[in-house]
């Protein structure tokens, strides 16, 4: 599938390039928080939590695990909030079952996790595919979602604006060694000029220690491919909604943010000049400021 090679090759590259975790950690350091598990429906969900205050539930994107979140972003959000990150069904340390994967199921899993953790309502932030899951969560379980933050997401279906043929070709190019494929595909997350000036991944990209089976990644890819999207249902989202995009995102094109913003009543749309799909690594401070301002507005 289009994104399977991207996810697997990037994880190989990052695991080989990043440095070890720092010896000193802050109370809001997600990298040092213990992994916990809780039974939800037919699976066991692995999660971490840091901070105190109103909860923010973070939903990861395609083939990602909870250790792919920017630690700097989490630390800033956790100064005044309880932040919960977790592995989606079949990813990382979360188990799966024979139930067919779907974005609707992933949304139900998230609601189930909140119930298991005694969180009746939370702010919800989704990145990439996680933003798509967050839309389904807001529509299927509206009572669970306070502020809805969609970062690098789209509405899916025929109405979503896809990447260019060139980007699709780079995403599906399997030539070269795993390290070469990872370097090529990781570059898609960031604008070329920015990435050229930030070759030290350890300075901004997290240490990825979890992995997911190719079978589970393929099942998740199939769930994305068969998702009908939310375009017709977006006016039914009643939660305060913030849509965030990077102006240089070539995976989820910025046009998608304005489709969401136009269809969701009262939504805010914020563009980060020079931001790519990996905006949260480029400017964790700026993203955190916008998110926290919106939550408190």
ZABA-9971 format. One record per residue (C-alpha): x, y, z; residue in three letters; residue number from 1. Coordinates in nm, 2 decimals. Layout:
! residues N
REC     xx     yy     zz residuo num
REC      X      Y      Z     Ala NUM
...
! end
This chain:
! residues 297
REC     xx     yy     zz residuo num
REC   0.00   0.00   0.00     Unk   1
REC   0.10   0.36  -0.04     Unk   2
REC   0.20   0.44   0.31     Unk   3
REC   0.33   0.10   0.44     Unk   4
REC   0.68   0.14   0.30     Unk   5
REC   0.69   0.50   0.44     Unk   6
REC   0.61   0.39   0.79     Unk   7
REC   0.83   0.08   0.81     Unk   8
REC   1.13   0.24   0.64     Unk   9
REC   1.11   0.56   0.85     Unk  10
REC   1.10   0.35   1.17     Unk  11
REC   1.41   0.16   1.05     Unk  12
REC   1.60   0.48   0.98     Unk  13
REC   1.51   0.66   1.30     Unk  14
REC   1.59   0.36   1.52     Unk  15
REC   1.94   0.36   1.37     Unk  16
REC   2.00   0.73   1.39     Unk  17
REC   1.87   0.88   1.70     Unk  18
REC   2.06   0.91   2.02     Unk  19
REC   1.98   0.76   2.36     Unk  20
REC   1.72   0.92   2.59     Unk  21
REC   1.86   1.21   2.81     Unk  22
REC   1.97   1.11   3.16     Unk  23
REC   1.77   1.39   3.32     Unk  24
REC   1.39   1.40   3.27     Unk  25
REC   1.12   1.64   3.36     Unk  26
REC   0.79   1.54   3.53     Unk  27
REC   0.62   1.59   3.19     Unk  28
REC   0.88   1.38   2.99     Unk  29
REC   0.67   1.13   2.80     Unk  30
REC   0.98   0.92   2.72     Unk  31
REC   1.03   0.82   3.08     Unk  32
REC   0.66   0.76   3.16     Unk  33
REC   0.58   0.39   3.22     Unk  34
REC   0.37   0.20   2.97     Unk  35
REC   0.05   0.08   3.11     Unk  36
REC  -0.22  -0.14   2.96     Unk  37
REC  -0.60  -0.16   3.00     Unk  38
REC  -0.85  -0.40   2.85     Unk  39
REC  -1.10  -0.23   2.62     Unk  40
REC  -1.36  -0.44   2.44     Unk  41
REC  -1.17  -0.72   2.25     Unk  42
REC  -0.82  -0.58   2.29     Unk  43
REC  -0.56  -0.46   2.54     Unk  44
REC  -0.46  -0.10   2.48     Unk  45
REC  -0.11   0.02   2.57     Unk  46
REC  -0.09   0.39   2.69     Unk  47
REC   0.11   0.65   2.87     Unk  48
REC   0.00   0.95   3.06     Unk  49
REC   0.18   1.26   3.20     Unk  50
REC   0.07   1.58   3.36     Unk  51
REC  -0.23   1.69   3.55     Unk  52
REC  -0.54   1.89   3.47     Unk  53
REC  -0.80   1.87   3.19     Unk  54
REC  -0.72   1.57   2.98     Unk  55
REC  -0.59   1.58   2.62     Unk  56
REC  -0.62   1.25   2.44     Unk  57
REC  -0.37   1.22   2.15     Unk  58
REC  -0.46   1.00   1.85     Unk  59
REC  -0.16   0.88   1.64     Unk  60
REC  -0.14   0.86   1.26     Unk  61
REC  -0.10   0.58   1.02     Unk  62
REC   0.13   0.30   1.13     Unk  63
REC   0.27   0.52   1.41     Unk  64
REC   0.31   0.42   1.77     Unk  65
REC   0.28   0.64   2.08     Unk  66
REC   0.66   0.70   2.10     Unk  67
REC   0.64   0.88   1.76     Unk  68
REC   0.48   1.19   1.93     Unk  69
REC   0.71   1.48   1.96     Unk  70
REC   0.83   1.47   2.33     Unk  71
REC   0.87   1.85   2.32     Unk  72
REC   0.51   1.90   2.22     Unk  73
REC   0.38   1.66   2.49     Unk  74
REC   0.59   1.83   2.75     Unk  75
REC   0.45   2.17   2.67     Unk  76
REC   0.09   2.04   2.66     Unk  77
REC   0.14   1.85   2.99     Unk  78
REC   0.24   2.16   3.19     Unk  79
REC  -0.13   2.23   3.25     Unk  80
REC  -0.30   1.92   3.13     Unk  81
REC  -0.31   1.55   3.17     Unk  82
REC  -0.19   1.41   2.83     Unk  83
REC  -0.28   1.06   2.73     Unk  84
REC  -0.10   0.89   2.43     Unk  85
REC  -0.17   0.53   2.32     Unk  86
REC  -0.11   0.28   2.05     Unk  87
REC  -0.40   0.22   1.81     Unk  88
REC  -0.54  -0.13   1.76     Unk  89
REC  -0.27  -0.36   1.63     Unk  90
REC   0.01  -0.10   1.66     Unk  91
REC   0.31  -0.12   1.89     Unk  92
REC   0.21  -0.28   2.22     Unk  93
REC  -0.17  -0.27   2.17     Unk  94
REC  -0.32  -0.61   2.07     Unk  95
REC  -0.56  -0.68   1.79     Unk  96
REC  -0.84  -0.93   1.72     Unk  97
REC  -1.00  -1.08   1.41     Unk  98
REC  -1.25  -0.79   1.38     Unk  99
REC  -1.19  -0.60   1.06     Unk 100
REC  -1.00  -0.28   1.10     Unk 101
REC  -1.18   0.05   1.03     Unk 102
REC  -1.15   0.41   1.13     Unk 103
REC  -1.49   0.39   1.30     Unk 104
REC  -1.36   0.09   1.51     Unk 105
REC  -1.05   0.29   1.60     Unk 106
REC  -1.27   0.58   1.72     Unk 107
REC  -1.47   0.33   1.93     Unk 108
REC  -1.15   0.20   2.07     Unk 109
REC  -1.05   0.55   2.17     Unk 110
REC  -1.39   0.61   2.34     Unk 111
REC  -1.35   0.27   2.52     Unk 112
REC  -1.00   0.38   2.64     Unk 113
REC  -1.15   0.69   2.79     Unk 114
REC  -1.41   0.49   2.97     Unk 115
REC  -1.16   0.25   3.10     Unk 116
REC  -0.95   0.54   3.24     Unk 117
REC  -1.26   0.71   3.39     Unk 118
REC  -1.23   1.01   3.15     Unk 119
REC  -1.59   1.11   3.06     Unk 120
REC  -1.48   1.40   2.83     Unk 121
REC  -1.15   1.53   2.70     Unk 122
REC  -0.99   1.75   2.45     Unk 123
REC  -0.89   1.54   2.15     Unk 124
REC  -0.59   1.60   1.92     Unk 125
REC  -0.54   1.38   1.62     Unk 126
REC  -0.25   1.39   1.37     Unk 127
REC  -0.27   1.27   1.01     Unk 128
REC  -0.48   0.95   1.01     Unk 129
REC  -0.54   1.03   1.38     Unk 130
REC  -0.72   1.34   1.28     Unk 131
REC  -0.95   1.13   1.07     Unk 132
REC  -1.01   0.90   1.36     Unk 133
REC  -1.08   1.21   1.58     Unk 134
REC  -1.35   1.32   1.34     Unk 135
REC  -1.52   0.98   1.37     Unk 136
REC  -1.49   1.00   1.75     Unk 137
REC  -1.65   1.34   1.75     Unk 138
REC  -1.94   1.22   1.53     Unk 139
REC  -1.99   0.88   1.69     Unk 140
REC  -1.93   0.98   2.06     Unk 141
REC  -1.99   1.35   2.07     Unk 142
REC  -2.03   1.35   2.45     Unk 143
REC  -1.67   1.24   2.48     Unk 144
REC  -1.51   1.53   2.29     Unk 145
REC  -1.46   1.88   2.42     Unk 146
REC  -1.22   2.07   2.20     Unk 147
REC  -1.13   1.89   1.87     Unk 148
REC  -0.79   1.96   1.72     Unk 149
REC  -0.72   1.82   1.37     Unk 150
REC  -0.36   1.84   1.27     Unk 151
REC  -0.27   1.74   0.91     Unk 152
REC  -0.60   1.57   0.85     Unk 153
REC  -0.85   1.55   0.57     Unk 154
REC  -1.21   1.45   0.52     Unk 155
REC  -1.14   1.14   0.32     Unk 156
REC  -1.35   1.00   0.04     Unk 157
REC  -1.36   1.16  -0.31     Unk 158
REC  -1.37   1.51  -0.17     Unk 159
REC  -1.02   1.49  -0.01     Unk 160
REC  -0.74   1.64  -0.21     Unk 161
REC  -0.47   1.37  -0.27     Unk 162
REC  -0.09   1.41  -0.29     Unk 163
REC   0.06   1.47  -0.63     Unk 164
REC   0.17   1.18  -0.86     Unk 165
REC   0.53   1.27  -0.78     Unk 166
REC   0.48   1.24  -0.41     Unk 167
REC   0.29   0.92  -0.45     Unk 168
REC   0.57   0.78  -0.66     Unk 169
REC   0.82   0.87  -0.38     Unk 170
REC   0.60   0.71  -0.12     Unk 171
REC   0.58   0.39  -0.32     Unk 172
REC   0.95   0.38  -0.43     Unk 173
REC   1.10   0.07  -0.28     Unk 174
REC   1.44   0.10  -0.44     Unk 175
REC   1.76   0.10  -0.24     Unk 176
REC   1.85  -0.02   0.11     Unk 177
REC   1.61   0.03   0.40     Unk 178
REC   1.82   0.32   0.53     Unk 179
REC   1.81   0.48   0.18     Unk 180
REC   1.43   0.43   0.16     Unk 181
REC   1.39   0.57   0.51     Unk 182
REC   1.60   0.88   0.43     Unk 183
REC   1.40   0.94   0.11     Unk 184
REC   1.06   0.89   0.27     Unk 185
REC   1.14   1.07   0.60     Unk 186
REC   1.22   1.37   0.38     Unk 187
REC   0.86   1.38   0.27     Unk 188
REC   0.76   1.49   0.62     Unk 189
REC   0.95   1.81   0.60     Unk 190
REC   1.01   2.09   0.34     Unk 191
REC   1.34   2.02   0.16     Unk 192
REC   1.52   2.34   0.27     Unk 193
REC   1.42   2.28   0.63     Unk 194
REC   1.52   1.92   0.63     Unk 195
REC   1.86   2.00   0.47     Unk 196
REC   1.93   2.23   0.76     Unk 197
REC   1.82   1.98   1.02     Unk 198
REC   2.00   1.65   0.94     Unk 199
REC   2.06   1.57   1.31     Unk 200
REC   1.74   1.37   1.37     Unk 201
REC   1.82   1.33   1.74     Unk 202
REC   1.77   1.70   1.80     Unk 203
REC   1.40   1.69   1.71     Unk 204
REC   1.28   1.34   1.62     Unk 205
REC   1.19   1.10   1.90     Unk 206
REC   1.36   0.77   1.97     Unk 207
REC   1.13   0.51   1.82     Unk 208
REC   1.15   0.18   2.03     Unk 209
REC   0.82   0.02   1.94     Unk 210
REC   0.74  -0.17   1.62     Unk 211
REC   0.43  -0.30   1.45     Unk 212
REC   0.38  -0.62   1.25     Unk 213
REC   0.36  -0.57   0.87     Unk 214
REC   0.03  -0.76   0.88     Unk 215
REC  -0.12  -0.50   1.12     Unk 216
REC   0.01  -0.21   0.91     Unk 217
REC  -0.15  -0.36   0.61     Unk 218
REC  -0.48  -0.40   0.79     Unk 219
REC  -0.46  -0.04   0.90     Unk 220
REC  -0.38   0.07   0.54     Unk 221
REC  -0.68  -0.13   0.42     Unk 222
REC  -0.90   0.05   0.68     Unk 223
REC  -0.78   0.39   0.54     Unk 224
REC  -0.84   0.28   0.18     Unk 225
REC  -1.20   0.17   0.25     Unk 226
REC  -1.29   0.47   0.47     Unk 227
REC  -1.58   0.67   0.30     Unk 228
REC  -1.48   0.99   0.48     Unk 229
REC  -1.68   1.25   0.67     Unk 230
REC  -1.75   1.52   0.41     Unk 231
REC  -2.13   1.49   0.42     Unk 232
REC  -2.13   1.45   0.80     Unk 233
REC  -1.89   1.73   0.89     Unk 234
REC  -2.17   1.99   0.95     Unk 235
REC  -2.28   1.75   1.23     Unk 236
REC  -1.96   1.82   1.43     Unk 237
REC  -2.07   2.05   1.71     Unk 238
REC  -1.75   2.06   1.91     Unk 239
REC  -1.52   2.36   1.91     Unk 240
REC  -1.28   2.26   1.63     Unk 241
REC  -0.93   2.37   1.54     Unk 242
REC  -0.78   2.26   1.21     Unk 243
REC  -0.40   2.29   1.17     Unk 244
REC  -0.20   2.26   0.85     Unk 245
REC   0.15   2.33   0.73     Unk 246
REC   0.17   2.54   0.42     Unk 247
REC   0.44   2.30   0.28     Unk 248
REC   0.27   1.97   0.37     Unk 249
REC   0.29   1.75   0.06     Unk 250
REC   0.13   1.44   0.21     Unk 251
REC  -0.19   1.59   0.34     Unk 252
REC  -0.22   1.90   0.12     Unk 253
REC  -0.32   2.23   0.29     Unk 254
REC  -0.63   2.25   0.08     Unk 255
REC  -0.78   1.97   0.29     Unk 256
REC  -0.77   2.20   0.60     Unk 257
REC  -0.99   2.45   0.43     Unk 258
REC  -1.24   2.18   0.33     Unk 259
REC  -1.27   2.08   0.69     Unk 260
REC  -1.28   2.44   0.80     Unk 261
REC  -1.56   2.53   0.56     Unk 262
REC  -1.77   2.22   0.65     Unk 263
REC  -1.74   2.22   1.03     Unk 264
REC  -1.94   2.50   1.19     Unk 265
REC  -1.73   2.77   1.35     Unk 266
REC  -1.40   2.59   1.29     Unk 267
REC  -1.07   2.77   1.32     Unk 268
REC  -0.81   2.71   1.05     Unk 269
REC  -0.45   2.79   1.13     Unk 270
REC  -0.17   2.76   0.88     Unk 271
REC   0.20   2.73   0.98     Unk 272
REC   0.41   2.90   0.72     Unk 273
REC   0.68   2.66   0.61     Unk 274
REC   0.53   2.37   0.80     Unk 275
REC   0.53   2.02   0.66     Unk 276
REC   0.35   1.70   0.75     Unk 277
REC   0.59   1.68   1.04     Unk 278
REC   0.50   2.02   1.18     Unk 279
REC   0.50   1.90   1.53     Unk 280
REC   0.87   1.82   1.51     Unk 281
REC   0.95   2.14   1.33     Unk 282
REC   0.78   2.38   1.57     Unk 283
REC   0.65   2.20   1.88     Unk 284
REC   0.65   2.53   2.08     Unk 285
REC   0.43   2.71   1.82     Unk 286
REC   0.19   2.42   1.78     Unk 287
REC   0.15   2.39   2.16     Unk 288
REC   0.09   2.76   2.19     Unk 289
REC  -0.19   2.75   1.93     Unk 290
REC  -0.35   2.44   2.08     Unk 291
REC  -0.34   2.57   2.43     Unk 292
REC  -0.47   2.91   2.33     Unk 293
REC  -0.76   2.74   2.14     Unk 294
REC  -0.84   2.51   2.43     Unk 295
REC  -0.86   2.81   2.67     Unk 296
REC  -1.04   3.04   2.43     Unk 297
! end
